[in-house]
Amino acid sequence: MTKREVDLVGNPWLHTTTDRLRLDLPTAADVDDLHAIHADPESWRHFPVGRHTSRDQSVEMVAQSEKQFAQHGLGYWSVREKADGPVVGRGGCTIPTGRPWWNLYYRFATSVHGRGYAGEMGQRALEAARDIEPSRPVVAYLLEHNQASRRTAERLGMTLAWRGPDRPNPDHDAIRLVYVDREPTDELIAAIEAHALG
């Protein structure tokens, strides 16, 4: 087993809770709920090209979750309000290929927007990332016009580390913001800028 590989058996972060939410390793049974969230144009209002246009994309997304947990000990959870309820969101932290940071992600069904679930899940994700590899910073990428996502990052105590054009975005006027959970080093800022402008 390599340093970054983690046995899924006994990993306390596969299933965890917050005051109001259950966070679980996604399974095939979650695909339809997750697809409904990720195919909803309203949930991608700030970044339309990210929307899932086929169920296969959601199937692959779920398959990636087990790989994330196996490789890094953490990944993106399926989020429920109760154990036997439908999936209302997806989020957590994982390490993008070749990047020196954890990436914090959150996306929720529009039916539960405004309840503070992204922040509640995000706080647990930060705790998990710091438990597993505290020296690795956590970043959150978002678009400047997505005020709700920005407020979530700031409520989590993250600070703006970089602002600039989002070059891969088909919207050439899009501005990317990158928030970090700690004081960023020059090396981290350079890596963030290279990725954002990629």
Backbone as CSV, one residue per row, in Angstrom:
resi,resn,N_x,N_y,N_z,CA_x,CA_y,CA_z,C_x,C_y,C_z
1,MET,0.856,-1.186,0.000,0.000,0.000,0.000,0.896,1.242,0.000
2,THR,0.671,2.153,-0.936,1.483,3.356,-1.000,1.047,4.334,0.073
3,LYS,1.835,5.381,0.261,1.544,6.364,1.291,0.158,6.975,1.104
4,ARG,-0.248,7.239,-0.150,-1.512,7.917,-0.390,-2.697,6.956,-0.461
5,GLU,-2.440,5.662,-0.555,-3.555,4.716,-0.610,-4.069,4.428,0.795
6,VAL,-5.372,4.402,0.930,-5.993,4.208,2.231,-7.008,3.078,2.128
7,ASP,-6.948,2.163,3.071,-7.908,1.065,3.104,-9.299,1.623,3.409
8,LEU,-10.280,1.261,2.578,-11.636,1.745,2.804,-12.250,1.157,4.070
9,VAL,-11.830,-0.029,4.432,-12.383,-0.666,5.632,-11.895,0.085,6.873
10,GLY,-12.833,0.516,7.675,-12.477,1.207,8.907,-12.191,2.684,8.763
11,ASN,-12.313,3.235,7.574,-12.089,4.669,7.393,-13.265,5.427,8.029
12,PRO,-13.013,6.226,9.067,-14.120,6.906,9.750,-14.778,7.987,8.918
13,TRP,-14.145,8.379,7.818,-14.700,9.465,7.003,-15.569,8.966,5.857
14,LEU,-15.735,7.649,5.718,-16.654,7.144,4.690,-18.089,7.548,4.997
15,HIS,-18.423,7.559,6.273,-19.769,7.902,6.736,-19.618,8.773,7.971
16,THR,-20.205,9.955,7.932,-20.135,10.848,9.082,-21.401,11.692,9.100
17,THR,-21.524,12.497,10.116,-22.722,13.316,10.254,-22.356,14.730,10.686
18,THR,-23.317,15.633,10.502,-23.272,16.962,11.106,-24.531,17.055,11.970
19,ASP,-24.839,18.218,12.455,-26.052,18.362,13.273,-27.309,17.965,12.508
20,ARG,-27.330,18.248,11.201,-28.555,18.025,10.427,-28.397,17.081,9.248
21,LEU,-27.175,16.650,8.957,-26.927,15.945,7.705,-26.203,14.624,7.914
22,ARG,-26.435,13.697,6.977,-25.662,12.463,6.854,-24.777,12.606,5.620
23,LEU,-23.510,12.256,5.766,-22.536,12.339,4.680,-21.983,10.946,4.453
24,ASP,-22.196,10.405,3.257,-21.826,9.013,2.987,-21.102,8.867,1.655
25,LEU,-20.208,7.870,1.613,-19.608,7.469,0.349,-20.735,7.163,-0.642
26,PRO,-20.764,7.804,-1.806,-21.845,7.541,-2.763,-21.829,6.104,-3.268
27,THR,-23.018,5.608,-3.588,-23.169,4.279,-4.169,-23.995,4.395,-5.441
28,ALA,-24.091,3.285,-6.150,-24.874,3.267,-7.391,-26.324,3.660,-7.142
29,ALA,-26.834,3.376,-5.947,-28.217,3.730,-5.622,-28.435,5.238,-5.554
30,ASP,-27.351,6.005,-5.472,-27.451,7.464,-5.386,-27.472,8.148,-6.750
31,VAL,-27.201,7.406,-7.810,-26.982,8.024,-9.119,-28.160,8.874,-9.561
32,ASP,-29.380,8.362,-9.452,-30.519,9.121,-9.965,-30.700,10.447,-9.231
33,ASP,-30.577,10.421,-7.901,-30.702,11.670,-7.145,-29.580,12.639,-7.501
34,LEU,-28.359,12.127,-7.589,-27.226,12.985,-7.925,-27.347,13.531,-9.339
35,HIS,-27.864,12.692,-10.239,-28.032,13.171,-11.615,-29.081,14.286,-11.673
36,ALA,-30.150,14.142,-10.918,-31.179,15.179,-10.898,-30.596,16.524,-10.453
37,ILE,-29.705,16.482,-9.471,-29.061,17.715,-8.991,-28.106,18.275,-10.031
38,HIS,-27.276,17.406,-10.595,-26.219,17.868,-11.501,-26.711,18.140,-12.926
39,ALA,-27.919,17.687,-13.248,-28.491,17.977,-14.570,-29.441,19.175,-14.535
40,ASP,-29.727,19.682,-13.343,-30.652,20.802,-13.186,-29.977,22.101,-13.628
41,PRO,-30.474,22.748,-14.676,-29.834,23.994,-15.126,-29.740,25.052,-14.033
42,GLU,-30.717,25.070,-13.130,-30.701,26.087,-12.071,-29.540,25.878,-11.113
43,SER,-29.149,24.621,-10.890,-28.028,24.380,-9.981,-26.689,24.732,-10.631
44,TRP,-26.706,24.962,-11.943,-25.496,25.347,-12.685,-25.640,26.744,-13.273
45,ARG,-26.509,27.551,-12.688,-26.771,28.887,-13.231,-25.485,29.708,-13.373
46,HIS,-24.544,29.515,-12.463,-23.308,30.302,-12.483,-22.218,29.691,-13.364
47,PHE,-22.409,28.446,-13.788,-21.399,27.771,-14.618,-22.104,26.736,-15.486
48,PRO,-22.873,27.175,-16.486,-23.743,26.271,-17.253,-23.031,25.098,-17.914
49,VAL,-21.774,25.270,-18.302,-21.091,24.173,-19.006,-20.783,22.992,-18.082
50,GLY,-20.925,23.177,-16.775,-20.678,22.077,-15.848,-21.840,21.110,-15.716
51,ARG,-22.993,21.478,-16.243,-24.202,20.665,-16.069,-24.045,19.307,-16.737
52,HIS,-24.536,18.268,-16.061,-24.525,16.925,-16.643,-25.629,16.833,-17.702
53,THR,-25.244,16.373,-18.872,-26.211,16.232,-19.962,-26.559,14.777,-20.237
54,SER,-25.897,13.863,-19.526,-26.246,12.445,-19.637,-26.087,11.775,-18.283
55,ARG,-26.873,10.747,-18.060,-26.796,10.001,-16.802,-25.433,9.341,-16.641
56,ASP,-24.802,8.982,-17.763,-23.481,8.352,-17.693,-22.470,9.230,-16.954
57,GLN,-22.598,10.543,-17.085,-21.691,11.442,-16.369,-21.862,11.283,-14.857
58,SER,-23.088,11.115,-14.421,-23.347,10.942,-12.993,-22.899,9.569,-12.511
59,VAL,-23.050,8.555,-13.354,-22.535,7.224,-13.025,-21.027,7.287,-12.810
60,GLU,-20.324,7.951,-13.709,-18.871,8.079,-13.603,-18.486,8.887,-12.368
61,MET,-19.255,9.919,-12.057,-18.985,10.740,-10.887,-19.046,9.896,-9.611
62,VAL,-20.045,9.034,-9.518,-20.161,8.149,-8.354,-18.998,7.158,-8.314
63,ALA,-18.628,6.624,-9.464,-17.503,5.683,-9.513,-16.211,6.348,-9.037
64,GLN,-16.053,7.625,-9.339,-14.849,8.344,-8.933,-14.755,8.488,-7.414
65,SER,-15.903,8.515,-6.753,-15.895,8.722,-5.304,-15.130,7.634,-4.564
66,GLU,-15.371,6.370,-4.922,-14.654,5.292,-4.243,-13.158,5.397,-4.509
67,LYS,-12.787,5.784,-5.727,-11.366,5.964,-6.042,-10.765,7.078,-5.195
68,GLN,-11.527,8.170,-5.011,-11.040,9.281,-4.191,-10.778,8.825,-2.761
69,PHE,-11.765,8.143,-2.192,-11.601,7.683,-0.809,-10.476,6.666,-0.686
70,ALA,-10.342,5.790,-1.668,-9.287,4.785,-1.621,-7.906,5.414,-1.737
71,GLN,-7.783,6.427,-2.563,-6.470,7.038,-2.798,-6.090,8.052,-1.729
72,HIS,-7.069,8.845,-1.271,-6.754,9.970,-0.390,-7.344,9.858,1.014
73,GLY,-8.231,8.877,1.228,-8.882,8.772,2.523,-10.095,9.664,2.666
74,LEU,-10.368,10.448,1.631,-11.477,11.392,1.653,-11.896,11.663,0.217
75,GLY,-13.119,12.098,0.047,-13.627,12.413,-1.280,-14.919,13.192,-1.159
76,TYR,-15.743,13.101,-2.182,-17.021,13.806,-2.180,-18.126,12.865,-1.714
77,TRP,-18.865,13.322,-0.708,-19.945,12.538,-0.128,-21.271,12.765,-0.847
78,SER,-22.179,11.807,-0.707,-23.598,12.049,-0.935,-24.155,12.605,0.366
79,VAL,-24.981,13.632,0.262,-25.505,14.318,1.445,-27.007,14.087,1.546
80,ARG,-27.445,13.665,2.723,-28.871,13.445,2.988,-29.282,14.183,4.262
81,GLU,-30.568,14.473,4.350,-31.101,15.052,5.570,-31.377,13.971,6.609
82,LYS,-31.622,12.745,6.178,-31.807,11.619,7.086,-31.341,10.355,6.388
83,ALA,-31.064,9.333,7.166,-30.427,8.125,6.647,-31.186,7.496,5.493
84,ASP,-32.492,7.465,5.566,-33.274,6.806,4.520,-33.876,7.792,3.525
85,GLY,-33.416,9.023,3.560,-33.957,10.049,2.677,-33.213,10.131,1.354
86,PRO,-33.731,10.944,0.442,-33.060,11.124,-0.843,-31.768,11.922,-0.684
87,VAL,-30.896,11.795,-1.652,-29.677,12.610,-1.691,-30.079,14.035,-2.052
88,VAL,-29.647,14.996,-1.232,-29.975,16.404,-1.499,-28.745,17.206,-1.900
89,GLY,-27.568,16.561,-1.906,-26.369,17.294,-2.291,-25.167,16.394,-2.412
90,ARG,-24.091,17.002,-2.836,-22.806,16.310,-2.978,-21.736,17.292,-2.566
91,GLY,-20.758,16.823,-1.804,-19.681,17.720,-1.421,-18.649,17.024,-0.570
92,GLY,-17.572,17.731,-0.341,-16.478,17.216,0.457,-15.160,17.763,-0.055
93,CYS,-14.094,17.050,0.231,-12.753,17.438,-0.219,-12.079,16.258,-0.894
94,THR,-11.361,16.557,-1.953,-10.487,15.566,-2.561,-9.265,16.281,-3.121
95,ILE,-8.271,15.508,-3.525,-7.032,16.080,-4.059,-7.059,15.945,-5.573
96,PRO,-7.183,17.053,-6.300,-7.146,16.962,-7.757,-5.790,16.421,-8.227
97,THR,-5.806,15.689,-9.300,-4.583,15.058,-9.817,-3.467,16.087,-9.990
98,GLY,-2.356,15.821,-9.344,-1.169,16.654,-9.503,-1.198,17.985,-8.783
99,ARG,-2.216,18.214,-7.936,-2.320,19.507,-7.253,-1.868,19.365,-5.796
100,PRO,-1.298,20.436,-5.227,-0.807,20.358,-3.846,-1.854,20.726,-2.804
101,TRP,-3.136,20.670,-3.169,-4.183,21.080,-2.235,-5.352,20.106,-2.232
102,TRP,-6.144,20.233,-1.164,-7.476,19.642,-1.142,-8.412,20.611,-1.861
103,ASN,-9.341,20.080,-2.645,-10.354,20.914,-3.280,-11.687,20.730,-2.556
104,LEU,-12.239,21.823,-2.038,-13.540,21.791,-1.374,-14.628,22.021,-2.426
105,TYR,-15.609,21.125,-2.452,-16.694,21.187,-3.438,-18.028,21.062,-2.724
106,TYR,-19.032,21.787,-3.221,-20.389,21.635,-2.706,-21.394,21.995,-3.790
107,ARG,-22.410,21.149,-3.911,-23.525,21.407,-4.834,-24.760,20.735,-4.249
108,PHE,-25.834,21.506,-4.151,-27.055,21.019,-3.508,-28.267,21.225,-4.400
109,ALA,-29.269,20.384,-4.183,-30.534,20.524,-4.893,-31.107,21.911,-4.607
110,THR,-31.687,22.519,-5.616,-32.243,23.862,-5.431,-33.351,23.862,-4.374
111,SER,-33.988,22.716,-4.152,-35.067,22.638,-3.165,-34.580,22.854,-1.734
112,VAL,-33.262,22.703,-1.495,-32.741,22.898,-0.138,-31.812,24.111,-0.043
113,HIS,-31.745,24.917,-1.099,-30.922,26.127,-1.024,-31.454,27.038,0.085
114,GLY,-30.559,27.759,0.695,-30.944,28.704,1.734,-30.985,28.120,3.128
115,ARG,-30.689,26.841,3.288,-30.739,26.209,4.609,-29.375,26.138,5.302
116,GLY,-28.336,26.583,4.621,-27.003,26.548,5.214,-26.328,25.197,5.156
117,TYR,-26.849,24.297,4.311,-26.278,22.953,4.247,-24.862,22.941,3.675
118,ALA,-24.583,23.794,2.702,-23.234,23.803,2.114,-22.194,24.156,3.168
119,GLY,-22.505,25.137,4.003,-21.573,25.513,5.056,-21.419,24.428,6.107
120,GLU,-22.522,23.779,6.444,-22.481,22.716,7.452,-21.668,21.529,6.950
121,MET,-21.915,21.127,5.712,-21.130,20.047,5.116,-19.679,20.486,4.945
122,GLY,-19.478,21.732,4.505,-18.133,22.234,4.274,-17.291,22.247,5.526
123,GLN,-17.887,22.593,6.657,-17.152,22.589,7.915,-16.670,21.179,8.264
124,ARG,-17.528,20.195,8.029,-17.135,18.813,8.299,-16.032,18.373,7.333
125,ALA,-16.123,18.810,6.085,-15.096,18.465,5.099,-13.743,19.064,5.475
126,LEU,-13.743,20.299,5.961,-12.492,20.911,6.410,-11.903,20.134,7.580
127,GLU,-12.762,19.724,8.508,-12.289,18.928,9.652,-11.666,17.618,9.172
128,ALA,-12.309,16.982,8.194,-11.795,15.706,7.685,-10.455,15.892,6.992
129,ALA,-10.351,16.907,6.136,-9.099,17.155,5.409,-7.961,17.440,6.384
130,ARG,-8.252,18.215,7.422,-7.218,18.548,8.403,-6.850,17.347,9.255
131,ASP,-7.798,16.445,9.447,-7.508,15.223,10.193,-6.596,14.306,9.382
132,ILE,-6.862,14.191,8.089,-6.130,13.248,7.240,-4.763,13.786,6.847
133,GLU,-4.708,15.033,6.424,-3.426,15.613,5.990,-3.437,17.109,6.272
134,PRO,-3.175,17.503,7.508,-3.325,18.897,7.905,-2.365,19.862,7.222
135,SER,-1.252,19.369,6.731,-0.297,20.265,6.074,-0.738,20.674,4.677
136,ARG,-1.703,19.970,4.123,-2.170,20.268,2.763,-3.283,21.313,2.838
137,PRO,-3.126,22.464,2.163,-4.165,23.493,2.231,-5.456,23.039,1.545
138,VAL,-6.547,23.672,1.954,-7.844,23.448,1.324,-8.192,24.690,0.530
139,VAL,-8.567,24.504,-0.732,-8.967,25.637,-1.564,-10.394,25.424,-2.059
140,ALA,-11.035,26.530,-2.368,-12.371,26.508,-2.966,-12.350,27.421,-4.180
141,TYR,-12.629,26.850,-5.340,-12.725,27.611,-6.591,-14.176,28.014,-6.786
142,LEU,-14.412,29.258,-7.109,-15.774,29.692,-7.410,-15.740,30.874,-8.357
143,LEU,-16.880,31.160,-8.943,-16.977,32.290,-9.845,-17.448,33.519,-9.077
144,GLU,-16.915,34.666,-9.450,-17.156,35.888,-8.696,-18.643,36.222,-8.579
145,HIS,-19.408,35.949,-9.624,-20.821,36.310,-9.578,-21.669,35.322,-8.774
146,ASN,-21.062,34.264,-8.273,-21.794,33.304,-7.437,-21.686,33.747,-5.973
147,GLN,-22.544,34.678,-5.608,-22.464,35.275,-4.281,-22.728,34.268,-3.160
148,ALA,-23.644,33.324,-3.387,-23.958,32.347,-2.344,-22.743,31.474,-2.039
149,SER,-22.040,31.037,-3.078,-20.858,30.203,-2.878,-19.756,31.001,-2.186
150,ARG,-19.645,32.244,-2.551,-18.642,33.110,-1.930,-18.930,33.284,-0.440
151,ARG,-20.179,33.521,-0.095,-20.549,33.675,1.317,-20.260,32.392,2.098
152,THR,-20.511,31.242,1.466,-20.231,29.975,2.137,-18.748,29.854,2.455
153,ALA,-17.888,30.122,1.481,-16.441,30.025,1.704,-16.002,30.973,2.814
154,GLU,-16.544,32.180,2.817,-16.139,33.149,3.830,-16.649,32.757,5.212
155,ARG,-17.850,32.197,5.299,-18.360,31.740,6.594,-17.527,30.586,7.145
156,LEU,-16.901,29.839,6.246,-16.029,28.741,6.669,-14.659,29.235,7.129
157,GLY,-14.451,30.537,7.088,-13.186,31.108,7.529,-12.124,31.136,6.452
158,MET,-12.516,30.856,5.207,-11.559,30.875,4.108,-11.385,32.309,3.611
159,THR,-10.196,32.602,3.091,-9.910,33.956,2.631,-9.526,33.945,1.159
160,LEU,-9.834,35.041,0.505,-9.541,35.169,-0.922,-8.029,35.203,-1.137
161,ALA,-7.541,34.269,-1.959,-6.104,34.182,-2.227,-5.760,34.589,-3.648
162,TRP,-6.729,34.493,-4.566,-6.444,34.805,-5.971,-7.727,35.203,-6.685
163,ARG,-7.616,36.182,-7.576,-8.723,36.622,-8.415,-8.173,36.855,-9.810
164,GLY,-8.856,36.303,-10.809,-8.382,36.504,-12.171,-9.306,35.873,-13.185
165,PRO,-8.934,35.969,-14.443,-9.778,35.387,-15.494,-9.832,33.873,-15.380
166,ASP,-10.971,33.329,-15.748,-11.157,31.877,-15.721,-10.981,31.384,-17.149
167,ARG,-9.738,31.229,-17.568,-9.415,30.996,-18.971,-10.098,29.785,-19.603
168,PRO,-10.227,28.656,-18.905,-10.886,27.522,-19.580,-12.394,27.730,-19.776
169,ASN,-12.945,28.736,-19.112,-14.384,28.978,-19.155,-14.787,29.544,-20.514
170,PRO,-15.837,29.004,-21.160,-16.278,29.567,-22.434,-16.804,30.996,-22.307
171,ASP,-17.171,31.406,-21.090,-17.552,32.794,-20.847,-16.270,33.587,-20.612
172,HIS,-15.835,34.320,-21.617,-14.540,35.005,-21.541,-14.516,36.145,-20.530
173,ASP,-15.694,36.538,-20.045,-15.750,37.582,-19.025,-15.774,37.013,-17.608
174,ALA,-15.773,35.700,-17.472,-15.872,35.072,-16.153,-14.628,35.371,-15.311
175,ILE,-14.865,35.683,-14.058,-13.784,35.936,-13.104,-13.796,34.824,-12.064
176,ARG,-12.647,34.208,-11.891,-12.488,33.113,-10.943,-11.924,33.652,-9.638
177,LEU,-12.504,33.210,-8.533,-11.979,33.499,-7.209,-11.507,32.195,-6.591
178,VAL,-10.404,32.248,-5.888,-9.887,31.070,-5.195,-9.683,31.433,-3.731
179,TYR,-10.395,30.703,-2.882,-10.308,30.892,-1.438,-9.441,29.794,-0.832
180,VAL,-8.731,30.139,0.248,-7.830,29.200,0.911,-8.107,29.227,2.415
181,ASP,-7.874,28.094,3.063,-8.177,27.979,4.490,-7.045,28.433,5.397
182,ARG,-5.974,28.984,4.816,-4.813,29.420,5.608,-4.062,30.489,4.834
183,GLU,-3.047,31.043,5.438,-2.208,32.028,4.752,-1.465,31.311,3.617
184,PRO,-1.696,31.720,2.369,-1.076,30.985,1.260,0.395,31.353,1.073
185,THR,1.169,30.360,0.692,2.574,30.603,0.345,2.655,31.111,-1.087
186,ASP,3.807,31.667,-1.438,4.020,32.112,-2.822,3.897,30.938,-3.786
187,GLU,4.381,29.771,-3.358,4.318,28.583,-4.216,2.868,28.161,-4.457
188,LEU,2.041,28.247,-3.415,0.633,27.886,-3.581,-0.061,28.859,-4.517
189,ILE,0.195,30.147,-4.365,-0.429,31.146,-5.232,-0.016,30.895,-6.685
190,ALA,1.243,30.588,-6.921,1.714,30.328,-8.273,1.017,29.098,-8.862
191,ALA,0.847,28.059,-8.048,0.175,26.842,-8.522,-1.295,27.111,-8.815
192,ILE,-1.945,27.890,-7.962,-3.352,28.256,-8.172,-3.503,29.046,-9.458
193,GLU,-2.631,30.004,-9.663,-2.706,30.834,-10.872,-2.476,30.013,-12.115
194,ALA,-1.506,29.114,-12.083,-1.234,28.262,-13.239,-2.436,27.390,-13.566
195,HIS,-3.091,26.856,-12.536,-4.258,26.006,-12.742,-5.434,26.826,-13.280
196,ALA,-5.676,27.993,-12.693,-6.808,28.818,-13.096,-6.654,29.341,-14.519
197,LEU,-5.454,29.590,-14.927,-5.209,30.146,-16.257,-4.957,29.075,-17.292
198,GLY,-4.898,27.795,-16.810,-4.577,26.670,-17.673,-5.354,26.591,-18.915
